Protein backbone atom coordinates (compact mmCIF):
# COMPACT_ATOMS: atom_id res chain seq x y z
CA UNK A 1 0.00 0.00 0.00
CA UNK A 2 1.56 3.32 -1.00
CA UNK A 3 1.64 6.31 1.30
CA UNK A 4 -1.99 7.21 2.02
CA UNK A 5 -3.58 10.40 0.78
CA UNK A 6 -4.33 13.02 3.41
CA UNK A 7 -7.96 11.88 3.50
CA UNK A 8 -6.96 8.22 3.89
CA UNK A 9 -4.53 9.17 6.66
CA UNK A 10 -7.28 11.14 8.41
CA UNK A 11 -9.55 8.10 8.22
CA UNK A 12 -6.80 5.92 9.72
CA UNK A 13 -6.41 8.43 12.53
CA UNK A 14 -10.17 8.42 13.18
CA UNK A 15 -10.24 4.61 13.08
CA UNK A 16 -7.42 4.11 15.58
CA UNK A 17 -7.61 7.18 17.81
CA UNK A 18 -10.79 7.94 19.73
CA UNK A 19 -9.50 10.63 22.08
CA UNK A 20 -10.25 14.16 20.87
CA UNK A 21 -7.04 15.60 22.33
CA UNK A 22 -4.89 12.92 20.66
CA UNK A 23 -6.57 13.61 17.32
CA UNK A 24 -6.03 17.34 17.75
CA UNK A 25 -2.40 16.76 18.73
CA UNK A 26 -1.85 14.59 15.64
CA UNK A 27 -3.31 17.27 13.36
CA UNK A 28 -1.19 19.93 15.07
CA UNK A 29 2.04 17.95 14.62
CA UNK A 30 1.09 17.21 11.00
CA UNK A 31 0.59 20.91 10.26
CA UNK A 32 3.93 21.80 11.86
CA UNK A 33 5.83 19.08 9.98
CA UNK A 34 4.21 20.06 6.69
CA UNK A 35 5.47 23.58 7.37
CA UNK A 36 8.99 22.30 8.00
CA UNK A 37 9.20 20.11 4.88
CA UNK A 38 10.13 22.86 2.38
CA UNK A 39 12.86 24.19 4.68
CA UNK A 40 14.65 20.82 4.47
CA UNK A 41 13.75 19.87 0.89
CA UNK A 42 11.30 17.29 2.24
CA UNK A 43 8.10 16.01 0.70
CA UNK A 44 5.30 17.98 2.42
CA UNK A 45 2.85 15.12 1.92
CA UNK A 46 5.18 12.57 3.55
CA UNK A 47 5.92 14.94 6.42
CA UNK A 48 2.21 15.68 6.95
CA UNK A 49 1.23 11.99 6.98
CA UNK A 50 4.11 11.16 9.33
CA UNK A 51 2.93 13.82 11.77
CA UNK A 52 -0.69 12.77 11.51
CA UNK A 53 -0.01 9.08 12.13
CA UNK A 54 2.96 9.25 14.54
CA UNK A 55 0.87 8.31 17.60
CA UNK A 56 -1.72 6.11 15.89
CA UNK A 57 -1.19 3.21 18.31
CA UNK A 58 -0.65 5.25 21.50
CA UNK A 59 -4.23 5.08 22.78
CA UNK A 60 -4.50 1.30 22.46
CA UNK A 61 -0.86 0.42 23.23
CA UNK A 62 0.64 3.14 25.49
CA UNK A 63 3.14 0.80 27.16
CA UNK A 64 4.67 -0.38 23.89
CA UNK A 65 4.05 2.65 21.66
CA UNK A 66 5.05 2.91 18.82
CA UNK A 67 5.91 -0.77 18.36
CA UNK A 68 2.49 -1.74 16.96
CA UNK A 69 2.30 1.17 14.53
CA UNK A 70 5.81 0.41 13.27
CA UNK A 71 4.57 -3.09 12.39
CA UNK A 72 1.54 -1.65 10.65
CA UNK A 73 3.57 0.88 8.68
CA UNK A 74 6.02 -1.82 7.60
CA UNK A 75 3.19 -4.20 6.64
CA UNK A 76 1.52 -1.39 4.69
CA UNK A 77 4.83 -0.71 2.86
CA UNK A 78 5.04 2.89 4.02
CA UNK A 79 8.34 4.65 3.26
CA UNK A 80 11.29 3.79 5.50
CA UNK A 81 11.70 7.51 6.23
CA UNK A 82 8.25 7.55 7.89
CA UNK A 83 8.93 4.33 9.81
CA UNK A 84 12.28 5.64 11.06
CA UNK A 85 10.80 9.00 12.10
CA UNK A 86 8.05 7.34 14.13
CA UNK A 87 10.56 5.01 15.76
CA UNK A 88 13.00 7.84 16.55
CA UNK A 89 10.25 10.01 18.06
CA UNK A 90 10.01 7.41 20.83
CA UNK A 91 13.68 7.88 21.74
CA UNK A 92 14.12 7.10 25.43
CA UNK A 93 10.69 5.48 25.90
CA UNK A 94 9.46 1.90 25.96
CA UNK A 95 12.92 0.55 25.14
CA UNK A 96 13.47 2.67 22.02
CA UNK A 97 16.97 4.07 21.57
CA UNK A 98 17.03 5.10 17.91
CA UNK A 99 18.21 8.66 17.39
CA UNK A 100 17.01 10.62 14.34
CA UNK A 101 19.02 10.02 11.16
CA UNK A 102 16.87 12.23 8.93
CA UNK A 103 15.54 15.76 9.08
CA UNK A 104 12.00 14.36 9.16
CA UNK A 105 12.81 12.26 12.23
CA UNK A 106 14.53 15.18 13.94
CA UNK A 107 11.63 17.51 13.16
CA UNK A 108 9.12 15.02 14.57
CA UNK A 109 11.19 14.55 17.73
CA UNK A 110 11.52 18.32 18.23
CA UNK A 111 7.92 19.11 17.35
CA UNK A 112 5.93 16.40 19.11
CA UNK A 113 6.54 17.55 22.68
CA UNK A 114 6.70 21.27 21.87
CA UNK A 115 3.19 21.04 20.45
CA UNK A 116 2.12 19.90 23.93
CA UNK A 117 3.51 23.12 25.40
CA UNK A 118 1.79 25.22 22.73
CA UNK A 119 -1.50 23.47 23.45
CA UNK A 120 -1.21 23.91 27.22
CA UNK A 121 -0.24 27.57 26.80
CA UNK A 122 -3.26 28.19 24.60
CA UNK A 123 -5.56 26.61 27.18
CA UNK A 124 -4.39 29.25 29.68
CA UNK A 125 -4.10 32.10 27.16
CA UNK A 126 -6.74 31.62 24.46
CA UNK A 127 -4.96 33.40 21.65
CA UNK A 128 -4.41 32.01 18.17
CA UNK A 129 -1.14 30.11 17.80
CA UNK A 130 0.07 32.68 15.30
CA UNK A 131 -0.41 35.47 17.86
CA UNK A 132 1.69 33.79 20.54
CA UNK A 133 4.91 35.42 21.60
CA UNK A 134 8.03 33.30 21.23
CA UNK A 135 9.42 34.68 24.50
CA UNK A 136 6.31 33.48 26.37
CA UNK A 137 6.58 29.96 24.94
CA UNK A 138 10.30 29.88 25.69
CA UNK A 139 9.58 30.74 29.34
CA UNK A 140 7.10 27.86 29.51
CA UNK A 141 9.66 25.47 28.02
CA UNK A 142 12.02 26.45 30.84
CA UNK A 143 9.34 25.95 33.55
CA UNK A 144 9.32 22.21 34.38
CA UNK A 145 6.08 22.57 36.35
CA UNK A 146 4.24 23.91 33.29
CA UNK A 147 2.85 21.01 31.23
CA UNK A 148 4.94 18.80 33.49
CA UNK A 149 4.45 15.66 31.39
CA UNK A 150 6.16 17.28 28.40
CA UNK A 151 9.68 15.93 27.99
CA UNK A 152 11.81 18.96 27.29
CA UNK A 153 14.92 16.86 26.64
CA UNK A 154 13.37 15.45 23.46
CA UNK A 155 12.68 18.97 22.20
CA UNK A 156 16.34 19.88 22.68
CA UNK A 157 17.57 16.59 21.17
CA UNK A 158 15.31 17.05 18.15
CA UNK A 159 16.47 20.64 17.64
CA UNK A 160 20.11 19.57 17.89
CA UNK A 161 19.61 16.90 15.21
CA UNK A 162 17.56 19.31 13.11
CA UNK A 163 20.35 21.87 13.30
CA UNK A 164 18.27 24.74 14.71
CA UNK A 165 18.01 26.52 18.03
CA UNK A 166 15.01 26.08 20.29
CA UNK A 167 14.29 29.79 19.78
CA UNK A 168 14.12 29.32 16.01
CA UNK A 169 12.04 26.18 16.46
CA UNK A 170 9.50 28.03 18.60
CA UNK A 171 9.32 30.88 16.06
CA UNK A 172 8.86 28.37 13.24
CA UNK A 173 5.99 26.63 15.03
CA UNK A 174 4.26 29.94 15.69
CA UNK A 175 4.48 30.63 11.96
CA UNK A 176 3.51 27.11 10.86
CA UNK A 177 0.52 26.97 13.23
CA UNK A 178 -0.70 30.50 12.48
CA UNK A 179 -3.73 29.21 10.54
CA UNK A 180 -4.25 26.09 12.67
CA UNK A 181 -7.46 26.10 14.68
Secondary structure, DSSP 4 states (H G I P E B T S, - for coil): -PPPPHHHHHHHHHHH---HHHHHHHHHHHHHHHHHHGGGT--HHHHHHHHHHTTTTTTT-TTTTTHHHHHHHHHTT--HHHHHHHHHTTTTSTT--PPP-SHHHHHHHHHHHHHHHHHHHHHHS---GGG--HHHHHHHHH-TTTTTTS-HHHHHHHHHHHT--HHHHHHHHHHHTTT--
